[in-house]
Structure formats: C-alpha cells, structure tokens
Amino acid sequence: MSTFRNAIQAAAAFTAIRRCLSVLPVCFLVWACSGSVHNGQDGSVGDGSSEDASPICHACSPALSHTCNPGLSAVERCIQYDSNGTWCERPESETCLTGCRDGACSVPFSQVSSGSSHACGLRSDDSTVVCWGYNERSCNPPAGAFKQVGAGYNSTCGIRGDDTVACWGFDSDGTTTPPAGSFKAIAVGVMHSCGIRGDDSVACWGQDQQGQATPPGGPFKQVSVGAFHSCGIQSDDTLSCWGANDNGESTPPPGAFRQLSAGESHTCAIRGVDDQVECWGKNTNGQATPPSDSFKALSAAAEFTCAVRSDDTLACWGIARLAGNVQEPTPPPGQFKLLSANGGSSCGIRPDDTVECWASYDGQLEPLHPAGSYSAASAGAKQTCGLRSGDATMACWSLGAWAPSTPLEGSFKSLSLGEYHACGIRGDDTLACWGDDQYGQATPPEGPFLAVSIGELHTCGIQTDHSVACWGYDINPPGTLPLGSFVAVSAGSRHNCGLHTDGAVECWGTFCRIGSGGSLECGEAFFEEDELPSGVLKRVTVGTFHTCGIRPDDTLVCWGDNSYGQATPPAGSFREVNAGYYHTCGIRSDTTVECWGDNRRGQSTAPSAGGFLAIDCTRDVCAGLLNDGRQVVWGELVSKR
C-alpha cells in the first residue's frame, strides 16, 4: 500500500537545456531511429519508445514532457543537467509514423470491442489483444495473435490465428469455456456467447435458461447476442432470433438485412435495400427508435444504440446509465470507421486507426490512458492520480465516483491514494485530503509534513520534526504513537510501520492473520517482535496484513500474513517495493517490475517492459511511472498500452 511516496517523485528541480540544434556543446546528437520503432506489414509502428541501449539517466527528473512529431525519421536527444550535477540524455521528441494524440504516439487498432466497463482492441501491428478498464479478470488476454476479439460483461473471447476460440475473465455457467473447433466470428454477451463455425453453423455456450444458447440449425452470416436472447443473419439475409421474447426482442421483422446488433432486450439491424436501421424489442427509453439517416454500421448496448452514418459520423439513441445516473449517450464529434457499444460504454476506431472510448458504466474508460508526462503517480482502489511534470498540478482519472471531478488546484510535492480517501502534500508542505471522512481520515492536522501515507480508514504522516502523526480510525492498542525520529512511514489496513533515521524499522497497530477457513484473527498474539528483520532497511511498505522492506544490499525481506504468497519475495536486487492488499510488487535493479501474491484480478501480472522509475499499489491496483513520464496501470484497473 502507500509507502515512502517521496521515492515515487522525481528529484529536485533541474536546469534543462532545450535548444538542441543551436547549442552544439550541449546538445549534440540527432540520429536515425534504428531500433526505436518496429514496422508492421502495414507500416504501422509500436508506441515509439526507444529500444536503443544508449544511456538514459534515471536520475534526470522530472521527466521531460516530449513533443510528439508525426512522420519524422529521427529522434532528437538533448543533454540535461540536473540539480545533482548529473549529465544525462532524454528524448526530446518521438517518431510517430501513425500520428499523434494528446502529445503521445497513437497505437493503431484494427478492431475494438467495448464491454460493460472494460474494452479490448486488436492491434494492427502485431494482431495481439490489448484490454483496459475495470478488470474482473477480463483485461488479461492470453499471448499470441488473434483475428477477432469480443468483450462482454465480465468476460472476453477472441479467435486465435488458428481459428480456435479462447476466452478469459469471470467464468459463470461456462462463459469462458468455448467449444472446440474452428470459428469465423464470435459475439460475447452478458452470460452467454455465440460463434459462427467454419461450416457457417452457429454454436453457443454459457447460460441457457431461456434458450439463448440453443441456436437453430442452418447457415448464418452474422450472429449477435443480448442479455437473454440471440439473433443472426441467415445465408439468405433474413433474420432469425432465439431465447427470451418478453419484449418482442426475438421476433424480428421480415426482409433482407446486412448487419445486426443485439442490445440487452432490443435488437437493431441495417436493411440491405436502403441502409436504414430497423429496431425491435424493448423501447421504454427510445433504444428501438432509430433516426431516419443512412448508416454503414451499428452497435446496440444495454439501453441505447449507436451507429456510423454514411458520412462516418456517429448517431446514438436511447439512454446510458452511468454510475447510477441516466444520461444521453452523446458520442464524440468527428469520423469513425468501426464502433462497439456495451453496457454504458462505447469505443470506436477513427480513420487513423486509433481507438477512442467514452462514457463507461463506472466512470471513464479512456482516462485510464493519461496523456502527457508525469513526475509522480499514486494508485487508489478505483482511480489513479498523477502530478504533471511541468507544473506539479494534479490529474486524476477513475472508474469510481469518489475521486474529485475537478482535481484539487495548485501544485503538489507528493500524493497518496487509498481505497476511499486520498491526501497530498502541497508546495508549501501542508496537507490536503479528500474523499471519505467518516472517521476523520481526510481531516489532516495543521502544519508542514515531509511524507504522508494512506491506510484503510486512517492516515499517517511524518512532520517536519520527523515525528509521526496519525489520524482517522484509531487502530492503535492502548498507548501512544511511537516516539523518535522517522524518515519514512507506511500505513496499512490495521497496522503501520516506519523507518527511524538510523534505518531501524518499528511497527504498531493491530496485527492480523487469515486463519483456517479464511477467518480473520487479530490481536497482539499475531505479532512477534522477532518477526521484524534484523538490521536496518532502506524501504518499508505495509499491505493489509503483511509488510515488506528493502535491505541495504537491495534484497527483499517480508513478514506477516502469507496466505497468498505475498510475504515470499523473489531473490535478486530491488530498488523499490510496494504492497497492495494481498500482493506485492517491486522494481528490480534493471527497472523491470516483478509482482507476487494474490493475482485474482491480475494485480500480480506486471507489464513486461522495463524502464520503471516508481510504482504504487493500493488494494488490487498498481500504477507505475516510466522513465519517460508515462504511466501504466494494472490489476483491478488496466490502462490501455
């Protein structure tokens, strides 16, 4: 959980010499970008980041916010001189052959599919699947190339390169257990899915209480699934539906159609003769009342439908329920090639093959891919916040409702996010907190602070005299807070640990273990003084019921509850460690991330790339800060990357 947050931040301010080409003694390298991009068959590239082995000094910080230049064939590198007297290199611009968006290289996609609160896309450069959003195990796709991907409620399926189907996510009644054999197309719904086999017959799997997974025989061209019904276009272009029919959703109109899409309890299809949309089924909120325009493609969601007009702009009708609120499903302006709507969210592919998402069930999908450069990042249970590199102002993006809709104004030195509350140290060293304050955990004491750490229902910080202060729910047994001078503090669920100025670790609070049968056992009896590691530590981080630290030789030590293996660290050298609820992640000396412990929400499946400067974990979410200022999120929330 929250730990030694100042390690997440960049070092002090630096003097950047940025007029590259005019100052030869300082900025001297402009070279072709060999190894910095990889070309696909269509000329597309990856994220534009350099894979060159030339030195990039991690001490140079905050990271320079780069300028994305489309179509360039070289990467300009500037020399910086930081406050520690270190000369080092930083990329000043990136090559983006696929264009730019929000200051970053765009990633090309050939397909996109929106689930209820997550989305998946098929990259056009390597045909791999990328997922992002809320992660009920739905955002951890298997490796390898795919031909199609479909995101459902809490599961996702895709057609592999060999035409077999692979599914992942929440498994209910066989939703992630597809039949064997080859498939041409798939459609993923709430609790069932269907696909068209190589012989054009339809096969379905998952829940079948109302016959929604029992398709009729015969050849089909298309198939689409709703909540409890399914529909398809037969080989003669007529429609056939099966399953629930309480609202007429399985009673399609006659005629020839060229595309269809099933929503929760309604279905819409594009007629072949005039490109008009016709809908049937439930229409209580206008979801089955389309406009009279001509359309090229459509996608039906829970209670709304969106479609691509003949001029490639979007039109939507019905209502979208967003975090308990009813809103109009207003699409973004501009042109789109493809569209996918599901639940309360939608995603589309623009003409430049980039993906844009809007309005998800629990918040926003797209802000999980923050643009720009950041000097600090902190992960909460359903949100992430960062400090921008240039002015240290706050930016937050979320799948939850408690994060500030407008980030707190002003500059900050550090941030610490928890499950339902957060705090930050302002430029004048005072604290600002927001979120749940039931126990006073978001009402900090006055005065300057050096560090702050968020627990479950309480908060702790180090004051400028190096003493520890805690507020909120009182987790302490009878007695007082520890005395002495501290340089770091980490607040957990029910206990805290801190590092004294001499590196000695001290822990206090209520200590718990997960007992037999999963019961929670708490009390002083579950903490033994001899559990504390001998000697001094460089870092300390507290999870729910476990603690980890970094020794002076950069190896890890963990103690406490080990029910998921969260207190069994890997061997090797680490520069940072951070604990979540029942998992832990660390940055190795080579800047790669390794995680261990609970992985039910993908929180221990870290990104494989290196270049990490800092990580921060809370509950089942981790946020990582890369050496170019970008952020990556994994676990219960997953960023698009």
N, C-alpha and C positions, 0 to 999 in steps of 0.2 A: 504494500500500500504506500501511502505517502512517505517519502524518505529523502533526506538530505537534498532537498529540492534545489539548493544552490548549485549542485553538480549538474543539474539539467540546463542551467543558464549558461550563456556564453561568458567568457571572461570580461574584463572591464572594457571600456570604450577603446577604440583603436583609431589610428590615422590611416585612412585608405587613400592610396594614390591611384586615381581612377582615370586620368587622361593618358590612356595606354599608348597610343601611337605617337604622341607628341613628346614623351619624356623617355628617351631611349635608355638612359642608365637605370631606370626603374622598371619600366615595362618593356620587355624585350622579345616576347615570344608570340608569334602568330603562326600557327601551323595547320596543315590539313588534318582533318579529323579522322585519321586512321584508327579504327578500334573504338571510336566513340559512339558510333551508331551501327546498327545492323540492318541490312536491307532485306526485305521480304521479296517475294516473287513479284509483287505489285509495286515495288519501290518504296513501300512503307517502312518506317523505322520504329524503334522502341522509344523509350522515354527521353532519349537524347542525352542521358547522363554519360560522363566519360568513363570508359573502362581502361583508360591508359594508366600505366603504372607510374607515371610521373608523380613526384611528391605533392601531396595536398596536406598542408599543415593543419591538423585538427585543433591546434591551439589558437589559430586565427579565428576570432569570433567577435561579435556576432557574424553569422554567415552573410556574405554579400548578396543582396537581393539582385538576381540576374535579370537580364533583358532577353526575352525570347525573340530570336530573329529567324523568321521563316526563310527557308531556301538557301541559307548560307552553307558554304562548304568548309568553313574553318571555325575553330573555337579560339576566341581571343582569351588570353590569360594575363592577368595583371598581378603585379607584386604588391603585397600589403606589408605594412609594418605595424605590428600590434603593440599594445601597451607593455608587454613583457619583453620587448626588444627582439621578437622573433620575425625573421623574414620568411615569407611563405607565399605560395601560389593559390589563387582562387579563380574559378571560371567566371569570366565577366559576361559571357553570353553563351547560348546553347544553339546547336544546329537542330532545326526542327523542319524536316522535309515535309511533314504532314501538316504544318501550320501551327499556330499558337492559340491558346485560350487562357485568359486571365493570367498572362505572364508566364505560362508554363507550356511545355511541349504537349500537343494533343496526342492522344492514343487512338489509333484507327480501329474501328469495330465493324464487323460485317453483319452482326446480329445483336439484338438486345432483347431481354425479357424481364418484365417487371413482376415481382412477387408482391405479397401483401405489404411487407416492409423491408424487402431486400430486392436486389436486382442482380442480374448476371448478363455478361456480354461475351461474345465470341470475337477474340482479337483477329484482325485480318492479317497480321504479320506472321503469326505462328499457329493460328487456329486453336489456341488454348482458351480455356474458360476463366474469366475473372468475375468474381462476385463481390458485392459490397452492400452495406446496410445492416439491419438487425440480423444477428447470427444465431438462429436456432439450429445450429449445425448445417445451415443451408448455404453458408458462404465459404465452405471449404471444399472446392471441387477437386476431383482426382486429377492427377497429372495426365498429360498426353493431349493429342489433337482430337478435336470434335468437329462434327459437321453441323450440329444444331444444339441449342440449349433452350430449356423452358423452365421458368421459375414459377413455383406455385405458392401455396400459403406458407408452409413451413418445410417444404422440400423442393428439390430441384432435380431435373433429369436432363440428360444430354445424349445425343447419338455420337458414338465414337467414330474414328476413322474407318473401323471395320464394320460399321453399320449396326453394331450391338448397342444396347441402351444401358447406361449407368445412371443410378440415382443416388442422391445423398440428402441428408437433413433429418428431420423428425420422422420416424417411422411409425405410422399408425395404420393398422389393418393392411400392411403390405405396400404402403405408398412408395417405399424405396426399394421394393423387390420386384423389378420388372421381369417380364417373361424373357426367355432366351430367344435367339433368332435375330434376323436382320430386319431393320426398320428404315422407312423412308422419311417419316415425320412423327413428331410426338406433340402432345398437348398435356400440360400439367395443371391440375386444378387444386381444390381445397384438400380433399381427402381421396381423390382418385385421379388416375391419368389414363390416357388412351394414346395409341400409336397406330400408324399405318405400316403394315408389314411389307416385305418385298413383293408379295403377290397381290398387294392392294387391299387385302382384308384388314379389318380393324381388330386390335387386341387391347383390352383394358385391364387395369389392376388397381387395387386399393378397395375402399369401401364400396359396397354394392347393395345397401339396404333397399334402395328404390329402383334397382335395375340400371343405375347409371354406368355400371361397369360391365353390362351384358349387351354388347352391340349386336345389331343384326348382321346377317351374312351379306355377301356381295362385295364388289369392289368399290373403293372410295378414293376420292382425290384429296379431300381435306377432312380434318376432324378437329373439334374444339370442345372443351369441357367446361361446365359451370360448376355450381356448388353440388347439386344433386341431379344434374341431367347432362346429357352429351348430345352433340349434333355433328353431322358430317355432310359433305357434298359428295354425292354418288357419281359414278362414272358418266351418267347422262346429265350431269349438272343439276339434278334435282336434290332436294334436301331430305334428310332423314334424321329424326331425333328420338332419344330413348331416355328413360329414367323418370324423375319427378315431373308432374304436369299440373301441379296445383294452380299455377298461374298461366297455363297455356304455353309454357316455355318449351314443351316437347311436341307442340302442334304447329309445325312450320307452314308457311304459305306455299302455294304451288308456283311453278315457274322455274326458270334456269338462273342459277347464281354462280358467281366466280370466286367469292370469298365470304367466309362467315366467321363470327367470333361469339362465344357464349359468355355471358356475364353470370352473376350469382343466380338470378331467376328470370333472366331475359336473354334473348339472342338477337343479333343483328347480322344482316348479310347484304352484300352488294350484288344487285341484279346484273346479269350479263348483258342485257339488251340496252340499258341506258345509264349504267353506273350509279343509279340511285340506291339509297340504303333503305331497306325494309326491316323493321324490328317486330318482335312478338314476345309475349310473356308479360311479366310484371311491369307495370308502368306507373306506379304510385308517385314517382319523383321525376317523371319525364324521361327516364332512361331508354324507353322504347319509342320515343317520338323524335325521329331524326330530322335535321333540316333538309331542304329540297335541293341541295347542291349536288354536283357530281363528285364522286370520290374514287380514289385509287386503292386505298387500304383502310382497314378499321380494326379496332380492338375494344372489346367490351370488358368492363370491370364490374365491381360489386353492384353499384347503383348508378353507374354512368357509362358512357361510351365516347370514345374519341376516334376520329377518322382523319385521314390525309386527303385534302381536296385535290382537284385536278391541277391546281397551281402550286401544290406541295405545302400549302399552309394547313394548319390544324383547326378542327372544329370539335367541340365537346358538348355533350348534353347530359342532363341528369344532375345528380348531386354526389359530392365526395364527402365522406365522413372522415375528418382528420382530428385525431386525438380527442374524440368525443364531440367535436364541433362539426356542424354541417356547413359546407362551403360549395360554391360553384366550382366545377372542375375546369378552371381557366387555364388554357395551355399557353406556353410562351410564344412570342411572335417569331416570325422567320419561317424558313422552309425545312421540311423533314422528308427523309426517304422511307423510313420504317418507323413503326410505332408499336408500343406494348403497354397496356394498362391492366392493372390488377389491384384488388382491394381499394385503397385510396390513393395509389401512386401510379405514375406514368413515366415512361422513358421513351426517348426517340433517338434516331440516328439522323444527324444533319447531312447535308450534301458533301461535307468534307470528311465524312465517316466518323466524326466524333459523337460521343454519347452525351445527352443532356437529360436529367431527370428532374421531376418537380412533384411536390405535394405527396408525401408518403403518409401511411396510416399513423405513424407515431411521430411525425416531425418532417424532416427534410432528408432526402437521400443524397442529393448532390453535395451539400456542405461537408459531408464526410471526406471529400477530396478537396481540402482547402488550398486555394491558390496563394502564391506568394512565398516569401521566405520568413522563417520564424527563428527566434533565439531561445525559446523555451516552450515546452508542451507539458500538459498535465491531463490525465485521463480520469473521467468520472464514470459512474456506472452506465449512464446513457448519454454522455456528452463528452466533448473534448474542448479544451481551451488552449490557446497559444498566445505568445507575445510576439508581435511583429518585430522583425529585425531592425527596421529603421527607427521607429519611434517608441517601441516598447508598449504600444497600446494593445488592448486585449481583443481577440476574436474568438467567438465560441460557435460551435455547431453541434447539433444534438438530435437524438431520437426521442428525447424526453421533453416534458413540459416545464420542468422547474428551472432550467437554465435561463439566464436573463435574455429576453427577446432582444434587448439592446445591451451589448456588453458595457460594463462599467467604464466610465470615461477616465481619461488620464493615463499616465504611464505607470508601469509596474516593474518591479525587480524580479518577482517570482510568483508562482501560482501553485495552489494545492487544491485538488478537487476530490471530493468523496462521493458517496452514493447519492446524498440528497442535499449537501451543502458544500460550499467552497470558500476559500479565503485567498487573498493575495496581498503581498507587501508592496505598497506604493513607492513612488520615487523618494518620498520623504521618510520612509521606513515605518510608517503607520500601517495598520491592518485595515482591510476592507473585506467583509464577508457577506455572503448572500445565500439564499436557499432556506431549507427547513431550520427553524429556530425554536423548536418545541422545548428543548432543554437549555436554550441559551448558547448552543454551539456556534451560532452565527453572530453572536454579540461579543466581539473581542474586547479585551481590556485596552485602555488607552496606553499611549507610549510607543516608542520605537521598538521594532523587532528585527532580529537577524535572520530568523527562519520560522516557518510555520508548517504544520503537518496535520492533515485531516484524518480523524478516526471515524468510527461508525456513527456515534452520537455525541462526539466530543472533539475538541481541537486542542492541540498543544503548540507552543512556540517557544523560541529562545529569545529572550530580551537582550538588549544591548549590553547589559552587565553579565551576560552568559548564564543567567539563571533561567530555569524552566517555569513556564506558566501554562496551566491547562484550564479550560472552561467547557461548559456543557454538562452532559450526563456524567455524574460522579462515579467513575469506575474504580476509584481507589479504595482499598480497605482502610479501616480506621488508621489515621495517621496523617502525615503531610506529604507533599511532593518531595522528591529527592533534593538534597542540598548540593552545593558545589557548582563549579563552572562547567558548562556544556558547550560543545561546538556543533552538535547535531542531535535531532530528536525525530523519532518516527512513531506516529500514533496508529494503533491497530484497532481491532474490534473492541477488546476489553482489556488490553494491556498496552503499555508503551515501553520503548527502550530509547536510551540516549547514550551519546558518547561524551565522556568527560574530556577536558582539554588534553589530558595525558593519554587518550585513546582507550581508557578503560570503559567497558560497557556496563550500564546499570538499567535494570528493568523494573517496572512497578505496575500495579493494577490487579485485575482479576485474571487468573490463569485457567485455561480450559483445555480439555481434550475431547475428542469424539470417541465415546466409549463403545462397547459392544452393542450391536443393533442400531448404531447410528445415534445413540442418545448423547446429549451434551452433558459433560461433567465438569464443573467449575469449582475452584477453591484453591487455597494456598497449598493444599496437598498435591496439586498437579504442577507445582513449580519447585524444582530442586536447585539450590544455589550452585551445585556442582555441574548443572547443565550449561551454565554460562561458559563460553570458551575462555580458556586461559590466555593471558597476554592481552595485547591491545588489538583494536580493529580500526580500519580506515573508513569503513562504511557500515551502517546498520539499517535494516529495513524490517518492518513488522507487518505480518499478514494477519489473518483472522486469529489463528491460534498457534502460529509458528513465527520464527524470527530467523533472519539470515544476515550475514556480515561478510566483509572482505578483510582478510588478514593483511599484515604488512607485506607478505610475499605474494600478494594478489590472488591467493587461493581463497575458496569459499568455505564457510562454515555455517551450518544451520542447526537449529534445535527447536523443540516443541512438537506439536502435533504433526504426524507424518502419515495421516490416513490416505493421502493421495500421492505420496512420494514427494511432497512439496519441501520437505526438510532433508532430502537426499540430493545434494547438489552434484553436478558433474565435476570432474577433475579439470585442471588447467588454470590459466591465468585470466582474471576478470578485472575490468576497470570500473564496472558499475553493476549493481544488483538492486532489484526492486520486487517486492512481494505483493501479490494480489490476495484474494480470499483464500484459495486453496492451491495456488500455483505461484511460481517464482520465475522471473526472467533476469538474465544478466547479459552484459555486453562483454564479450571476450576482448583480449588484447588486440586481435585483428579486426575489431569493430563489427564483427558479426554478433547476432543475438542468439542465445540458446535459452529455452524455457523448459521447466519440468514441473510435474504435479498434475493437477486436475486439467483435463482437456475436453470436457464435455461440450464446451462452447467454442472450441478452437483457440482458447486463450494460451495454450502451450504450444501452438503451431505458429512459430515466429516467421517473419519474412526471411527468405534465404539470402537476400543480398546483404552486403556489408555496408560500411560507411555510417554506422550509427554513432552519434555523439552521446545520446541520453535516452533513457526510457522511463516511463512512469506507468504503474499499474494500479488499478482500483477495481475491486470486486473481480469481474471476469473480463475486463477490458485493459488493454495496454496501448499506449501511444509512444511512438519512437520519433526522435528528432535526428534527421540525417545531416551529414556534414555540408550539404548544400542548402540547408534551411527548410527542406521539405519535411512533411510529417507523414507517418504511416500509422494506421490504427488496425488492431487485430483483436480477436476474441469475440465477445458478445456483439460488438460493433466491428465492422470491417470496412476500411476505406478502399476506394477504387484505386488500383495501382497496376 
